[in-house]
Amino acid sequence: MNLYSAKAGKYQVIKLSCNKNTIKKLNKLGIYKFSKIEKLEKKTLKTTLVLIEINGKRTAIMSRFAKKVIIEEKKPER
């Protein structure tokens, strides 16, 4: 599933399905393959933004970028 269509929760990035320029933009935000990411509840009226927390920082990314981030649900740590 992609980040845009996921419900709020904790996930792990498994693939960045985009071109090199978009990958560079996502990397600047701290989004890499295998990084842990948390999608936050939507608290904005703009449907073009996806609110996330990564590496302790909260940020918003555009939905067109969020659709390129392929994720899987993070397994609970033991």
Buried (B, 14 or more C-beta within 10 A) or exposed (E): EBBBEBEEEBBBBEEBEBEEEBBEBBEEBBBEBEBEBBBBEEEEEEEEBBBBBBEEEEBBBEBEBBBBBBBEEEEEEE
